[in-house]
């Protein structure tokens, strides 16, 4: 079974030992789940992929072995060989609930601090760097996100909107950060057993960001993007607190049975 996207807090010595095998495997799996890697696509060479993650090739190979065990990738030999995506994973609601329960409020706050910084700057730069004619595909992606149905499709469509904002920022580093952050955030946001996120309210936020970007208003675009992140934070924190209350009530329910 796929591991949850967010584990507990990182160990104190994580900066020294670097990301673990499970963490690397999960980051590759979530990239696949968000459509950054498609079924049938070959992963980059091991040395290149290891360099992207800042890990040893041996660590990467262990992570790929985990993904093979889960049936997400397979490795083929020969001149046209390599490691290929064979299945698109997506976390179950149960996995998401367990993952969120294991993530502290401090860790969530830290995550959203980073999200606000990345999304806010991406929107600001998108507004500054959008061409004078002001035409983008942002509105198209906003409508697609509103019309999507089901946890997986809404997660994918919502993430694609934010990816496009980051693309317009013309910053590869911001795009890479946005992709990583969305891969962790979006499944929780659109899991009905955790959040009460509204596709219509998200659409309203998205359209406001579209207008600010296309009107080339960096200050407003950045402000709206940060406000959108903070609204999502409140939804996920509320979901975590509701899970905690439900867990505390379970023993009482069993006693009354």
N, C-alpha and C positions, 0 to 999 in steps of 0.2 A: 504494500500500500504506500502511496506517495506520502512523504513526510510533509507536515504543515509548513506553510510559507514562513511564518514567524516562529522562531523557537523562543526559549526563555532568554534572559539577558545574557550577553556575551560573557565568557569567562574573563576574569581580570587580566589574564596574561595573553588575551587574544591578539593584542598588538604585537606581541613578541613571536608567538607561534604561527600567526597568520590564520586565514580562514581554514576551517576543517573540511574534510572530505565530504561530509554530509551537506555542509553549506554550499560548497561548489556544485555538487550534484543538483541541489535544489535550485540554485540560480540558473543553471542550464535548463532544468525542467520548466521553470517559470518563463524563461525566454521562449521556449517552445510553445507553452500554453498561451502566450500572448501573441503568437504569430510572428515573432521575430525570426524564428526558424520553422520551416514548414516540413510536413511529412514528405520524405523523399530527398530532402536537402542534405548535403554532406556538411558536417561540421568542419571548421577550419583545421589545419594541421595541428597536431598535439603541441608542438613547440610554440606555435603562434597563439593557440588558445591558452596555454599555460602562462605565457607572457602577459596576455590580457588580464588574467586574474592575479598576476604577481605571485605565482606559486611554482613549485617544482613540477617537472613533467611526471614524476612518479606519483605525486599527489593527484594530478589531473587524471592519470590512468585509473587510480582507485575510484575517483568520482564517476568516471565513465563506466567502470565495472558495475557500480551501483545502478546506474541508469540502464545498463543491459539487463541486470537482474529484474528490474521493474518493467522490462519490455518496451522502454521508451526509445532506445537506440539499439542499433546492431552494428558490429564491426565486420567489414568484408575485406578479404585479402585480394592481392593481385594489383595489376597496374592501375586499375580504375577503382581500387578499394579505398577504404577509409571508414569513418564512423558516420552512419546515416540515421536520420530521424525516422522512426517507423510508427510512432504513435504520439498523439497529442494528449498530454496529461492535463488534468485539472483537479484541484483539491476538492474533496467532498465537504459538505457542510459540517459533518462531525469532525473532520480534520481541522477545519478552520476554527470551530469552537474550541477545540482542545488547544490549538496554537495560541489563540487570543487569550485564553485563560492563563497560559504559561508566560505571557508577555506582561511585564510590569507597566504601570502607568508612567513611570519615569522613562522607560524604554520607548513607549508610545509617544510621549512628549518630544523626546529626542528625535524620533523618526519624523514627526511632523514639523519640527523646527527645520530639519534638512529639506523636507518636501517644500515648505514655504519659501525657503531661500532659492531652491532650484527652479520651482515653477514661477515664482515671482520674477526672477531675473530672465528666465526664458521668455515670458510674456513681454517684459519690458524691451528686450532686444528684438523680439519679433516685430513689435510696433515700430521700433527705430529703423529696422532693416527691411521692412516690407516695401515692395516697389511702389513708386508713386501712383500707379493706377489702382492700388489698394485691393486688387482681386486675389483671393486665396481660396483654398478648398476647406477652410475652417467651418464655414456654415454647413457645407455638405456633411462633414463628419459630425457636427453637432446634431443634425437631423437624424443621421444614422444611429447615433447613441440614444436618442429619444425613442426611436421606433424599435430598438432591439428588445427581444423578449428572452427571459430566462437568465439565470445567474451568469453562465459562461459568456453568452452573446453580449449581455450588457457590459460585462467586465471588459471584453475585448473592444467593444465599440467606444466605451468611455476612455479607455487607455489610448486608442488611436487618435482621438481628438487631442489629447495632451501631447502625444508624440508629434503631431503636426505642428502644434505651437512651438515645440522645441526645435523641430526641423527649420521653421521660419526664423528662429533665433540665429541660425547659421553657426551654431556652436556645437561641434561634435561632442565635447565633454558634457555640456548641458543635456544633449540628447541622450547620451549614454546613462547619465544620472537619472533622467526622467524615466527612461525605460526600466531601470533597476527599481526605482521607487514605485512606479505603477505596478510592476509585477508583484510587489509585496502588498500594496494597498488595495487595488481594485477588487480582487476576489472577496475580501472582507466587506467592502462597501456594498456590494451587490448581493450578498448572501442574506436572504430574507430572515433566516433564523438568528441573525446577528444584528442587522441594521434595518432602519426604516427609511433608507434612502429613496428619494423620489426622482424618477427619470425626468419629470416635468420641471422640478426645481433645478436639477442639474442642467437641463436644457436652457433654462432662463439664465443661469450663471454663464454657461458656455456662450450663449448669444451675446451677452454683455461683453465678454472677453473678445469675441469676434469683432464687434463694433469698435472697441478700443484699438485693437490691432490694425484693422483696416482703415481707421481714421488716423492712424499713426500718432496715437496718444500714449507714449510710454508710461507716464506716471499712472494713468488710469488703468492701463492693461496690467501693470504690476500689482496695483492695489487690488484689483478684482481677482487676480489669480491667487494672491495670498488669502483673501477673504474666502475664496472657494475651498482652499486647502483647510482653513480653520473650521469651516462648516463641516467638512468631511471628518475632521478630527473629532468634533463634538459627537457626531453620529457613531463613530467607532468606539469612542470612550464610553458613551451611553450604552452601547451594546455590550461592552466588557463588563460594566457595572451590573447590567441586567443579568448577565450570565453568573456573576458572583452571587447576586441575590438568590437566583434560582438554585445554585449549588448549596447555599446555606439553608434553603427551605426544604431540600430533599430529605434530610434526616427527620424533620418534623412530620413530613408526609408519610414516611415509613413507620414512624411511631404510632400514627393515627390509624394505620391500616389494620 
